[in-house]
Amino acid sequence: MDLTVVRRRLEERERLLSPQAARSAESRGREAPEERSPVRTEFQRDRDRIIHSKAFRRLKHKTQVFIAPVGDHFVTRLTHTLEVAQVARTIARALNLNEDLAEAAALGHDLGHPPFGHAGEQALSELLPEGFRHAEQSLRVVEKLERLPAGRQGLNLTWEVRDAIVNSSKVREDILAEGYGTPATLEGQIVKLSDAVAYINHDIGDAIRAGLIGEDELPPEVTETLGRSHAERINTLVTDIVAYSWAATGEGASPPTIGMSERVLAAANILREFLFQRVYLWEGRRDEAERAKRVVRFLFQHYLSRPDEIESGFVIATDPPWRRTADYVAGMTDGFALAAAERLGHSG
């Protein structure tokens, strides 16, 4: 039986999507040409490759906000990623865009995040001459550091997924600011916004769980506009994005834009800044972050001076020592980094 009928049927369904949607059959392709899957579209194949990667598995032991939290219900980098994918799929589906592309990009957007969250990212940025951004490292992971079963370097993902991954970062000033780049596809833009929708909500829950804030302390502009509960806030943000971005369905005359209404955007930015002030930059968190940075600096300097001790298939042997060291340390989970530092004599 010719199973390619399955993929052709899936691609035919994509013709029913919005004229603004990215279609897998019209992808700009992969860096290395491959025989196509008989039963999956190109974006579905990318999603599966990401889920089966080692980097994706390690996300379950990487910090989102709270480093090595004591408790079963704190968000990890993996659960954050799954929430981003859920929000992105919901928005893409509602706008009749390509849900598979949004899901693949969401699942891959944080693969390059180092241990200890943004504290680890900042430490590596200060150590490397060219700086360090987790979105760029995520692209490096899927293009160079992961391996396909056949041993090929990188996951050889489609251009659209890689573009959405590398352009997923945001700046502090505004959730909708272009920041470090805008994805070329509307699906990639959805992922970039869904990332913020996910973390400004689940980080509230973690902060309350940790005793840093009470739910009644949220700014009144936030609760009045977005809602008082996690579910209410998510629902308000997602439905507002869908309504504001309706032209992406192809049913409106205006140019397609992924965004939020002025009122909801203002409330989301207030909430985000509240989290910066009360959670991300809280004095106790700063002490915790500094301890994490010291671990990253110690490990980086140790392996930079002893590159032969890097026992990992997650580096490229021909790279200079600083690059191999950065890739090795960035790939570590929180627990692995702490155990390695203790074994190597780090005093804290």
C-alpha positions, 0 to 999 in steps of 0.5 A: 500500500502507498502510505503517502496518501496519508501525508497528501490527505493531511496536506490537502487539509492544510489548504483549508487554512487561512490564506495567511497560514504557513503550509507544510508543502510550501515550506522553505525546506530543510538545510539537508534534503530528505525523503518526506515522511509518508504519514506526517507533514513536514511540521509534524515531523519537526515536532516529533524530532523535538519531542524525542530529542535529549535536549527536550528531555532535560527540560524537566530538570531545568529551572523556570523561576525557582531554583531547585524548589522544594515542592511537587507543583512548581513549574519547570522549564518542561512544564512551561514549554508544554503550557506555551505549546497548549496556548499557541495551539489554541490561538493558531487553531482559532485563527485557522493557522497552522497548528502543527507549526505553532506546536513544533516551534513552541516545543523547541523555543527553550531547548537551549536554556541553560541551568538555573533559568535566567541567572544561568543565562546571564552568567554565560552572557557575561563569560562569552565574548559574543554574549549568550542568548537562550533563543540563539542557543536553542537554534544551535541545539537543533541545527548542530548539537542534537543528532538524528538516529543516523548520526547526522549533525542537528535535527535538520528542521524546516526553515519556518520552525528554526526561524520561530525558535531563534526569534522567540525572545522578548525584551522587558519593556513591552510584551509586543516589542520586536525585541530580538527579532520577529518571526516571519510566520504568523504561527511563530509570532503566536509562539512568541506571544504565547510564551509571555501568556504562559509565564506571566500566569504560571509564575504568579502561582509559583510566587504564591506557592513560595510565599513571596506574594499573595493573590490579593496583592496583584495590581488592581488594573490586572485583576479588573482587566484580566481576572482574579484566577489563573483560568480567568487570566489565561482565558482573557488573554487568549480570547483577546489575542484571537479577537485582535488578530482576527485578520489572520484568518483571512476574513478581514480586510486589514493586514494580519497582525498578532497582538492584543487590544490596548487595554489588555496589553496594558494590563499584561505589561503591568503584571509582567513588571509586577513580577519583575519587581516582586519575584524575578528581582526580589532580594532573596531571589537575587541572592539565590541567583548569585549563588547559581551564577557562581556555580555556572562561572566555576564550571565554565572556568573549570572546563575551559581550562580542562576541556579534555574533561568534557565527557559529552556527545553534546558538543562538537569536537572540532570547536574551540574550547570556549565554544565546547565549554559553553555548549556543555555547561548550557546543556546541563540540568540544575541538578547535574550542574550542582553535583558537578560543581560539588564534585569539583570542589566548588565551595559556593 
